[in-house]
């Protein structure tokens, strides 16, 4: 691990500070960049995430995908945690914190909005950034792709009913443009680019030399992936720099249940993978998928249901701000506990 990667958390902390500072000093610039979006997907952030996802996609070996059904444990944990546990624990934590523990600090009408925002985050598992977290934990690229793809298919059918059930509303309109555009940008396009790159690297080489060439290539582009992550952090915190400065107490209160949920869900999924003897290169991405959120979808639905300036929309934005530092801490923990898991089969 390079010196730069070893202190990645420090660089992220500096980027967070830089984003908040620049967002307050030059709000006009960030407003312009924030306006470059389509279907609630910011195109600049999409390009940066694409740069982060691409190296992982190069590592996908399609010849190995057909054997994944013989290793179902990671997929089972992913489905159970993301769809039978996570949305409901997020709703429960929202009620606990905003209706009870924080009741003296939160207006009751706003409390309902904040709970709604938490529910939207809890019902939208990650599509894009999980490839980055998997890459940083040396996850199985093939398995991660299948896990994310399975989540995306389930999301098409389960997101609206779960949100409707937990919110007690019936007029949930899924923003299909956001959902399909995000899947296309973060999965389909980088996967196609990764396939093309791998095909070029494999030309004229046997299997062993192909894997060596892929390893050299992904190692060479990894610094650009990390730079893309840091640039994304600066932008995300720059977009909301004024909110963080103007309402720090509220941001902190909203962050508490998000932190409890993130670390709790990770513990459930990672602990289940450890108990079930799942190899680490499947267990780490499996737990990280459940921990991170599809924030573009959550933000779009929050705005559609409750309005741009609603408490629900604010919560989904805070979810974006909390996610990167939390996920990096969990990546570090997963890497530090790698030897507690069985080795991946040859």
Secondary structure, 3 states (H helix, E strand, C coil): CCHHHHCHHHHHHHHHHHHHHHHHHCHHHHHHHHHCEECCEEHHHHHHHHHHHHHHHHCCCHHHHCCHHHCCHHHHHHHHHHHHHHHHHHHHHHHHHHHHHCCCCCCHHHHHHHHHHHHHHHCCECCCHHHHHHHHCCCCHHHHHHHHHHHHHHHHHHHHHHHHHHHCCCCCCCCHHHHHHHHHHHHHHHHHHHHHHHHHHHCCCCHHHHHHHHHHHHHHHHHHHHHHHHHHHHHHHHHCHHHHHHCHHHHHHHHHHHHHHHHHHHHHHHHHHHHCCCCHHHHHHHHHHHHCECHHHHHHHHHHHHCCCCHHHHHHHHHHHHHHHHHHHHHHHHHHCHHHCCCCCC
